[in-house]
Amino acid sequence: METKKEKKFDTVKMAREIKDKLDAKLSKMTKEEIVAYFREQRMKPDRVKPSA
């Protein structure tokens, strides 16, 4: 029988929290405001970029 180890960091939980937070913010915006928000976010210098 396999024993489970306690996780120090739960990636799925973190992803769901981020998604819920963003959903709450975007649900109050119009389409134009959402587009402007993502354009602004894309230009931030502290944005983490994925590496290949």
mmCIF file as gemmi writes it, N, C-alpha and C atoms, coordinates in Angstrom:
data_model
loop_
_atom_site.group_PDB
_atom_site.id
_atom_site.type_symbol
_atom_site.label_atom_id
_atom_site.label_alt_id
_atom_site.label_comp_id
_atom_site.label_asym_id
_atom_site.label_entity_id
_atom_site.label_seq_id
_atom_site.pdbx_PDB_ins_code
_atom_site.Cartn_x
_atom_site.Cartn_y
_atom_site.Cartn_z
_atom_site.occupancy
_atom_site.B_iso_or_equiv
_atom_site.pdbx_formal_charge
_atom_site.auth_seq_id
_atom_site.auth_asym_id
_atom_site.pdbx_PDB_model_num
ATOM 1 N N . MET Axp A 1 ? 0.835 -1.18 0 1 0 ? 1 A 1
ATOM 2 C CA . MET Axp A 1 ? 0 0 0 1 0 ? 1 A 1
ATOM 3 C C . MET Axp A 1 ? 0.884 1.248 0 1 0 ? 1 A 1
ATOM 4 N N . GLU Axp A 2 ? 0.495 2.22 -0.786 1 0 ? 2 A 1
ATOM 5 C CA . GLU Axp A 2 ? 1.275 3.443 -0.929 1 0 ? 2 A 1
ATOM 6 C C . GLU Axp A 2 ? 0.841 4.495 0.096 1 0 ? 2 A 1
ATOM 7 N N . THR Axp A 3 ? 1.796 5.153 0.696 1 0 ? 3 A 1
ATOM 8 C CA . THR Axp A 3 ? 1.461 6.223 1.636 1 0 ? 3 A 1
ATOM 9 C C . THR Axp A 3 ? 1.585 7.566 0.926 1 0 ? 3 A 1
ATOM 10 N N . LYS Axp A 4 ? 0.721 8.492 1.301 1 0 ? 4 A 1
ATOM 11 C CA . LYS Axp A 4 ? 0.731 9.814 0.679 1 0 ? 4 A 1
ATOM 12 C C . LYS Axp A 4 ? 1.594 10.757 1.495 1 0 ? 4 A 1
ATOM 13 N N . LYS Axp A 5 ? 2.37 11.554 0.794 1 0 ? 5 A 1
ATOM 14 C CA . LYS Axp A 5 ? 3.171 12.566 1.443 1 0 ? 5 A 1
ATOM 15 C C . LYS Axp A 5 ? 2.391 13.878 1.439 1 0 ? 5 A 1
ATOM 16 N N . GLU Axp A 6 ? 2.579 14.659 2.49 1 0 ? 6 A 1
ATOM 17 C CA . GLU Axp A 6 ? 1.919 15.952 2.542 1 0 ? 6 A 1
ATOM 18 C C . GLU Axp A 6 ? 2.64 16.926 1.609 1 0 ? 6 A 1
ATOM 19 N N . LYS Axp A 7 ? 1.851 17.611 0.803 1 0 ? 7 A 1
ATOM 20 C CA . LYS Axp A 7 ? 2.416 18.552 -0.152 1 0 ? 7 A 1
ATOM 21 C C . LYS Axp A 7 ? 2.804 19.847 0.551 1 0 ? 7 A 1
ATOM 22 N N . LYS Axp A 8 ? 3.942 20.382 0.151 1 0 ? 8 A 1
ATOM 23 C CA . LYS Axp A 8 ? 4.349 21.675 0.673 1 0 ? 8 A 1
ATOM 24 C C . LYS Axp A 8 ? 3.737 22.791 -0.16 1 0 ? 8 A 1
ATOM 25 N N . PHE Axp A 9 ? 3.497 22.504 -1.428 1 0 ? 9 A 1
ATOM 26 C CA . PHE Axp A 9 ? 2.933 23.492 -2.34 1 0 ? 9 A 1
ATOM 27 C C . PHE Axp A 9 ? 1.92 22.798 -3.242 1 0 ? 9 A 1
ATOM 28 N N . ASP Axp A 10 ? 0.708 23.338 -3.287 1 0 ? 10 A 1
ATOM 29 C CA . ASP Axp A 10 ? -0.358 22.75 -4.093 1 0 ? 10 A 1
ATOM 30 C C . ASP Axp A 10 ? -0.594 23.614 -5.334 1 0 ? 10 A 1
ATOM 31 N N . THR Axp A 11 ? -0.084 23.168 -6.466 1 0 ? 11 A 1
ATOM 32 C CA . THR Axp A 11 ? -0.165 23.921 -7.706 1 0 ? 11 A 1
ATOM 33 C C . THR Axp A 11 ? -1.602 24.087 -8.176 1 0 ? 11 A 1
ATOM 34 N N . VAL Axp A 12 ? -2.404 23.055 -8.089 1 0 ? 12 A 1
ATOM 35 C CA . VAL Axp A 12 ? -3.79 23.119 -8.55 1 0 ? 12 A 1
ATOM 36 C C . VAL Axp A 12 ? -4.568 24.137 -7.719 1 0 ? 12 A 1
ATOM 37 N N . LYS Axp A 13 ? -4.362 24.117 -6.42 1 0 ? 13 A 1
ATOM 38 C CA . LYS Axp A 13 ? -5.038 25.07 -5.541 1 0 ? 13 A 1
ATOM 39 C C . LYS Axp A 13 ? -4.656 26.504 -5.909 1 0 ? 13 A 1
ATOM 40 N N . MET Axp A 14 ? -3.368 26.74 -6.145 1 0 ? 14 A 1
ATOM 41 C CA . MET Axp A 14 ? -2.901 28.069 -6.501 1 0 ? 14 A 1
ATOM 42 C C . MET Axp A 14 ? -3.508 28.518 -7.827 1 0 ? 14 A 1
ATOM 43 N N . ALA Axp A 15 ? -3.545 27.637 -8.817 1 0 ? 15 A 1
ATOM 44 C CA . ALA Axp A 15 ? -4.098 27.969 -10.121 1 0 ? 15 A 1
ATOM 45 C C . ALA Axp A 15 ? -5.581 28.309 -10.014 1 0 ? 15 A 1
ATOM 46 N N . ARG Axp A 16 ? -6.311 27.571 -9.21 1 0 ? 16 A 1
ATOM 47 C CA . ARG Axp A 16 ? -7.738 27.848 -9.031 1 0 ? 16 A 1
ATOM 48 C C . ARG Axp A 16 ? -7.964 29.18 -8.328 1 0 ? 16 A 1
ATOM 49 N N . GLU Axp A 17 ? -7.126 29.495 -7.349 1 0 ? 17 A 1
ATOM 50 C CA . GLU Axp A 17 ? -7.247 30.775 -6.641 1 0 ? 17 A 1
ATOM 51 C C . GLU Axp A 17 ? -6.991 31.943 -7.596 1 0 ? 17 A 1
ATOM 52 N N . ILE Axp A 18 ? -5.974 31.811 -8.446 1 0 ? 18 A 1
ATOM 53 C CA . ILE Axp A 18 ? -5.663 32.862 -9.421 1 0 ? 18 A 1
ATOM 54 C C . ILE Axp A 18 ? -6.815 33.012 -10.407 1 0 ? 18 A 1
ATOM 55 N N . LYS Axp A 19 ? -7.351 31.887 -10.891 1 0 ? 19 A 1
ATOM 56 C CA . LYS Axp A 19 ? -8.46 31.907 -11.844 1 0 ? 19 A 1
ATOM 57 C C . LYS Axp A 19 ? -9.689 32.561 -11.234 1 0 ? 19 A 1
ATOM 58 N N . ASP Axp A 20 ? -10.009 32.217 -9.997 1 0 ? 20 A 1
ATOM 59 C CA . ASP Axp A 20 ? -11.177 32.787 -9.333 1 0 ? 20 A 1
ATOM 60 C C . ASP Axp A 20 ? -11.015 34.288 -9.109 1 0 ? 20 A 1
ATOM 61 N N . LYS Axp A 21 ? -9.816 34.699 -8.74 1 0 ? 21 A 1
ATOM 62 C CA . LYS Axp A 21 ? -9.531 36.118 -8.505 1 0 ? 21 A 1
ATOM 63 C C . LYS Axp A 21 ? -9.669 36.916 -9.807 1 0 ? 21 A 1
ATOM 64 N N . LEU Axp A 22 ? -9.116 36.375 -10.895 1 0 ? 22 A 1
ATOM 65 C CA . LEU Axp A 22 ? -9.197 37.038 -12.192 1 0 ? 22 A 1
ATOM 66 C C . LEU Axp A 22 ? -10.636 37.055 -12.693 1 0 ? 22 A 1
ATOM 67 N N . ASP Axp A 23 ? -11.361 35.977 -12.497 1 0 ? 23 A 1
ATOM 68 C CA . ASP Axp A 23 ? -12.753 35.898 -12.917 1 0 ? 23 A 1
ATOM 69 C C . ASP Axp A 23 ? -13.604 36.945 -12.2 1 0 ? 23 A 1
ATOM 70 N N . ALA Axp A 24 ? -13.376 37.133 -10.91 1 0 ? 24 A 1
ATOM 71 C CA . ALA Axp A 24 ? -14.124 38.128 -10.149 1 0 ? 24 A 1
ATOM 72 C C . ALA Axp A 24 ? -13.835 39.534 -10.669 1 0 ? 24 A 1
ATOM 73 N N . LYS Axp A 25 ? -12.584 39.785 -11.031 1 0 ? 25 A 1
ATOM 74 C CA . LYS Axp A 25 ? -12.201 41.101 -11.533 1 0 ? 25 A 1
ATOM 75 C C . LYS Axp A 25 ? -12.79 41.342 -12.922 1 0 ? 25 A 1
ATOM 76 N N . LEU Axp A 26 ? -12.691 40.349 -13.806 1 0 ? 26 A 1
ATOM 77 C CA . LEU Axp A 26 ? -13.138 40.52 -15.186 1 0 ? 26 A 1
ATOM 78 C C . LEU Axp A 26 ? -14.655 40.514 -15.335 1 0 ? 26 A 1
ATOM 79 N N . SER Axp A 27 ? -15.356 39.883 -14.431 1 0 ? 27 A 1
ATOM 80 C CA . SER Axp A 27 ? -16.811 39.799 -14.553 1 0 ? 27 A 1
ATOM 81 C C . SER Axp A 27 ? -17.476 41.158 -14.398 1 0 ? 27 A 1
ATOM 82 N N . LYS Axp A 28 ? -16.777 42.12 -13.809 1 0 ? 28 A 1
ATOM 83 C CA . LYS Axp A 28 ? -17.325 43.463 -13.611 1 0 ? 28 A 1
ATOM 84 C C . LYS Axp A 28 ? -16.944 44.413 -14.743 1 0 ? 28 A 1
ATOM 85 N N . MET Axp A 29 ? -16.183 43.923 -15.74 1 0 ? 29 A 1
ATOM 86 C CA . MET Axp A 29 ? -15.687 44.779 -16.815 1 0 ? 29 A 1
ATOM 87 C C . MET Axp A 29 ? -16.437 44.545 -18.119 1 0 ? 29 A 1
ATOM 88 N N . THR Axp A 30 ? -16.404 45.577 -18.97 1 0 ? 30 A 1
ATOM 89 C CA . THR Axp A 30 ? -16.944 45.441 -20.32 1 0 ? 30 A 1
ATOM 90 C C . THR Axp A 30 ? -15.874 44.797 -21.195 1 0 ? 30 A 1
ATOM 91 N N . LYS Axp A 31 ? -16.257 44.443 -22.414 1 0 ? 31 A 1
ATOM 92 C CA . LYS Axp A 31 ? -15.318 43.81 -23.341 1 0 ? 31 A 1
ATOM 93 C C . LYS Axp A 31 ? -14.126 44.722 -23.61 1 0 ? 31 A 1
ATOM 94 N N . GLU Axp A 32 ? -14.386 46.009 -23.806 1 0 ? 32 A 1
ATOM 95 C CA . GLU Axp A 32 ? -13.32 46.961 -24.089 1 0 ? 32 A 1
ATOM 96 C C . GLU Axp A 32 ? -12.371 47.099 -22.897 1 0 ? 32 A 1
ATOM 97 N N . GLU Axp A 33 ? -12.919 47.096 -21.684 1 0 ? 33 A 1
ATOM 98 C CA . GLU Axp A 33 ? -12.096 47.195 -20.48 1 0 ? 33 A 1
ATOM 99 C C . GLU Axp A 33 ? -11.224 45.95 -20.305 1 0 ? 33 A 1
ATOM 100 N N . ILE Axp A 34 ? -11.764 44.789 -20.654 1 0 ? 34 A 1
ATOM 101 C CA . ILE Axp A 34 ? -10.997 43.541 -20.549 1 0 ? 34 A 1
ATOM 102 C C . ILE Axp A 34 ? -9.821 43.558 -21.512 1 0 ? 34 A 1
ATOM 103 N N . VAL Axp A 35 ? -10.068 43.994 -22.753 1 0 ? 35 A 1
ATOM 104 C CA . VAL Axp A 35 ? -8.996 44.074 -23.756 1 0 ? 35 A 1
ATOM 105 C C . VAL Axp A 35 ? -7.924 45.046 -23.278 1 0 ? 35 A 1
ATOM 106 N N . ALA Axp A 36 ? -8.332 46.2 -22.757 1 0 ? 36 A 1
ATOM 107 C CA . ALA Axp A 36 ? -7.378 47.189 -22.26 1 0 ? 36 A 1
ATOM 108 C C . ALA Axp A 36 ? -6.592 46.634 -21.068 1 0 ? 36 A 1
ATOM 109 N N . TYR Axp A 37 ? -7.251 45.888 -20.2 1 0 ? 37 A 1
ATOM 110 C CA . TYR Axp A 37 ? -6.592 45.301 -19.032 1 0 ? 37 A 1
ATOM 111 C C . TYR Axp A 37 ? -5.479 44.346 -19.467 1 0 ? 37 A 1
ATOM 112 N N . PHE Axp A 38 ? -5.771 43.474 -20.423 1 0 ? 38 A 1
ATOM 113 C CA . PHE Axp A 38 ? -4.761 42.506 -20.848 1 0 ? 38 A 1
ATOM 114 C C . PHE Axp A 38 ? -3.632 43.157 -21.642 1 0 ? 38 A 1
ATOM 115 N N . ARG Axp A 39 ? -3.945 44.201 -22.392 1 0 ? 39 A 1
ATOM 116 C CA . ARG Axp A 39 ? -2.878 44.938 -23.075 1 0 ? 39 A 1
ATOM 117 C C . ARG Axp A 39 ? -1.949 45.587 -22.062 1 0 ? 39 A 1
ATOM 118 N N . GLU Axp A 40 ? -2.52 46.142 -21.017 1 0 ? 40 A 1
ATOM 119 C CA . GLU Axp A 40 ? -1.721 46.769 -19.955 1 0 ? 40 A 1
ATOM 120 C C . GLU Axp A 40 ? -0.864 45.731 -19.231 1 0 ? 40 A 1
ATOM 121 N N . GLN Axp A 41 ? -1.442 44.575 -18.942 1 0 ? 41 A 1
ATOM 122 C CA . GLN Axp A 41 ? -0.718 43.519 -18.246 1 0 ? 41 A 1
ATOM 123 C C . GLN Axp A 41 ? 0.45 43.003 -19.09 1 0 ? 41 A 1
ATOM 124 N N . ARG Axp A 42 ? 0.247 42.953 -20.395 1 0 ? 42 A 1
ATOM 125 C CA . ARG Axp A 42 ? 1.279 42.443 -21.297 1 0 ? 42 A 1
ATOM 126 C C . ARG Axp A 42 ? 2.508 43.352 -21.311 1 0 ? 42 A 1
ATOM 127 N N . MET Axp A 43 ? 2.309 44.638 -21.086 1 0 ? 43 A 1
ATOM 128 C CA . MET Axp A 43 ? 3.401 45.603 -21.164 1 0 ? 43 A 1
ATOM 129 C C . MET Axp A 43 ? 4.156 45.789 -19.845 1 0 ? 43 A 1
ATOM 130 N N . LYS Axp A 44 ? 3.696 45.167 -18.775 1 0 ? 44 A 1
ATOM 131 C CA . LYS Axp A 44 ? 4.369 45.32 -17.484 1 0 ? 44 A 1
ATOM 132 C C . LYS Axp A 44 ? 5.757 44.671 -17.532 1 0 ? 44 A 1
ATOM 133 N N . PRO Axp A 45 ? 6.766 45.378 -17.019 1 0 ? 45 A 1
ATOM 134 C CA . PRO Axp A 45 ? 8.133 44.834 -17.073 1 0 ? 45 A 1
ATOM 135 C C . PRO Axp A 45 ? 8.369 43.667 -16.117 1 0 ? 45 A 1
ATOM 136 N N . ASP Axp A 46 ? 7.576 43.545 -15.068 1 0 ? 46 A 1
ATOM 137 C CA . ASP Axp A 46 ? 7.791 42.476 -14.086 1 0 ? 46 A 1
ATOM 138 C C . ASP Axp A 46 ? 7.031 41.201 -14.43 1 0 ? 46 A 1
ATOM 139 N N . ARG Axp A 47 ? 6.501 41.131 -15.631 1 0 ? 47 A 1
ATOM 140 C CA . ARG Axp A 47 ? 5.727 39.965 -16.07 1 0 ? 47 A 1
ATOM 141 C C . ARG Axp A 47 ? 6.658 38.76 -16.214 1 0 ? 47 A 1
ATOM 142 N N . VAL Axp A 48 ? 6.239 37.62 -15.717 1 0 ? 48 A 1
ATOM 143 C CA . VAL Axp A 48 ? 7.011 36.396 -15.829 1 0 ? 48 A 1
ATOM 144 C C . VAL Axp A 48 ? 6.712 35.763 -17.182 1 0 ? 48 A 1
ATOM 145 N N . LYS Axp A 49 ? 7.745 35.522 -17.939 1 0 ? 49 A 1
ATOM 146 C CA . LYS Axp A 49 ? 7.585 34.931 -19.259 1 0 ? 49 A 1
ATOM 147 C C . LYS Axp A 49 ? 7.988 33.467 -19.213 1 0 ? 49 A 1
ATOM 148 N N . PRO Axp A 50 ? 7.208 32.603 -19.843 1 0 ? 50 A 1
ATOM 149 C CA . PRO Axp A 50 ? 7.562 31.178 -19.848 1 0 ? 50 A 1
ATOM 150 C C . PRO Axp A 50 ? 8.85 30.938 -20.645 1 0 ? 50 A 1
ATOM 151 N N . SER Axp A 51 ? 9.609 29.98 -20.219 1 0 ? 51 A 1
ATOM 152 C CA . SER Axp A 51 ? 10.823 29.637 -20.956 1 0 ? 51 A 1
ATOM 153 C C . SER Axp A 51 ? 10.618 28.31 -21.68 1 0 ? 51 A 1
ATOM 154 N N . ALA Axp A 52 ? 11.24 28.186 -22.798 1 0 ? 52 A 1
ATOM 155 C CA . ALA Axp A 52 ? 11.069 26.978 -23.607 1 0 ? 52 A 1
ATOM 156 C C . ALA Axp A 52 ? 12.184 25.996 -23.336 1 0 ? 52 A 1
